[in-house]
């Protein structure tokens, strides 16, 4: 899954869970049934899981181009440089 696909999954998850929560709340309130509300919300969670967890093909429209291993060996790896502050404190 590419980065754009992960962003899409996150957005779909939030949208589907909010919609299923609102629908469950409204139906549960109008029917005065807590059980119905929980069943509708559980169905929304299952639907959200089925849409977001598998790696569906429409999540892979922007694949990353990786560096070829033979090309990577030609370029040196970046070195970690630590920057230490050189503040002097004097007592007066």
Helices and strands as residue ranges (DSSP letters): H 3-31, H 34-52, G 57-59, H 69-72
